[in-house]
Amino acid sequence: MTSLHETIDALFERAARELDAKTAAFDPNNFCLLGAGNMGRAALAQFRQIGVEPRGFIDDTPGKRGTIIEGLPVFGERPDASTTVIVCIHNPRHDYLKTLQRFGPNTLSFMHIPWLFPQLTFAHAAHPDVYRRYRDDIVALYEALADETSRRTFLEQLTFRLTLEWNFEEHSATPYFPAGIGLPFEEKVSFIDAGAFDGDTVKLFVEHFPRPGKIVAIEADPQNFAKLQAYLEALGIDHVAHHAAVDGKEGELRFDATGDMAARLSENGQVVVRCHTLEHFMKDVDGPCYVKFDVEGAESAIITESLDLLREKKPMLAVSIYHHAPDMIEIPLQLHRLGYRLSMRYHGIDGADLVLYAMPGESH
């Protein structure tokens, strides 16, 4: 019988072969970026830092085609058949496999960027070698997960990050409220939504919890916050809305306010937002509490700086663990050591939105 360690080692060997094949086939002088939005422009900025220049963007938006963005032409299609297309679209509704069919095998994802240029760091992506130092932790986490679906999800996600082969079929269409993980839907539960966007997750909370407690919604983007406030006022449920961000410490940080799902904390952000710790927002609620974190990479800092609070209060947690490579391993193990019961599910057809569900109680 093959041990888990042997399975992981075989996966690392497969990743090395895939890495060699992708880097050998890539021509740094002949590639385009699919998507001239925020992610495409962020990728361009990264390439220019190391003196690499794409041929241009490819974008299906009629108003962009034929224009110049950031000094690059915007094509409607690939300039020629030999040009590599790097897909710079991160959206749960984007079907990467359909894009792969459209452009053929000479297509890569933005997640391949650190493969091709290990000196670059890019959101959600990492060089496969990053995971090698977690070999023993990977085994420990697999054994700590509470159910077979979670264990299968974890291995599937690890395989995806090491090979970047899209093969996701069993995703949960409804994020943050899946069945079978221990959420007490019939109880009165308060909800803290960190990264509340326009209220989309609050809406799901109300649909799943017929006896909602107090809602604490936190959103840093000014346009998104205005929509959130309007939605909460119309909802008629006890709530408080904070135009702020959640972080591991109190302070101020710059924020890239885009007015959409791409809004995020950024060193080059055009607005300054006030950041508070989880403890600051937990003061608004009493009794059982469910906390959702989707805060564009600040999840690890929040968890690390809130260990005493989590140990004492034991709120239920839904934590996005896909923004940085180590998050998928380090955050679950931190919470497991606090006695949380761990489940994993992914949401979105491209498999990228991986969420950890941590419920109070021993894992086994």
Secondary structure as GFF3:
##gff-version 3
##sequence-region A 1 364
A	DSSP	alpha_helix	4	25	.	.	.	ID=ss1
A	DSSP	beta_strand	31	34	.	.	.	ID=ss2
A	DSSP	alpha_helix	38	49	.	.	.	ID=ss3
A	DSSP	beta_strand	56	58	.	.	.	ID=ss4
A	DSSP	beta_strand	68	69	.	.	.	ID=ss5
A	DSSP	beta_strand	72	75	.	.	.	ID=ss6
A	DSSP	beta_strand	84	87	.	.	.	ID=ss7
A	DSSP	alpha_helix	96	103	.	.	.	ID=ss8
A	DSSP	beta_strand	107	109	.	.	.	ID=ss9
A	DSSP	three_ten_helix	110	112	.	.	.	ID=ss10
A	DSSP	alpha_helix	113	116	.	.	.	ID=ss11
A	DSSP	three_ten_helix	128	134	.	.	.	ID=ss12
A	DSSP	alpha_helix	135	144	.	.	.	ID=ss13
A	DSSP	alpha_helix	148	163	.	.	.	ID=ss14
A	DSSP	beta_strand	189	194	.	.	.	ID=ss15
A	DSSP	alpha_helix	200	208	.	.	.	ID=ss16
A	DSSP	beta_strand	212	218	.	.	.	ID=ss17
A	DSSP	alpha_helix	222	235	.	.	.	ID=ss18
A	DSSP	beta_strand	239	242	.	.	.	ID=ss19
A	DSSP	beta_strand	245	246	.	.	.	ID=ss20
A	DSSP	beta_strand	251	256	.	.	.	ID=ss21
A	DSSP	beta_strand	264	265	.	.	.	ID=ss22
A	DSSP	beta_strand	271	276	.	.	.	ID=ss23
A	DSSP	alpha_helix	278	282	.	.	.	ID=ss24
A	DSSP	beta_strand	289	293	.	.	.	ID=ss25
A	DSSP	alpha_helix	299	305	.	.	.	ID=ss26
A	DSSP	alpha_helix	307	313	.	.	.	ID=ss27
A	DSSP	beta_strand	316	320	.	.	.	ID=ss28
A	DSSP	alpha_helix	327	337	.	.	.	ID=ss29
A	DSSP	beta_strand	340	347	.	.	.	ID=ss30
A	DSSP	beta_strand	353	360	.	.	.	ID=ss31
###
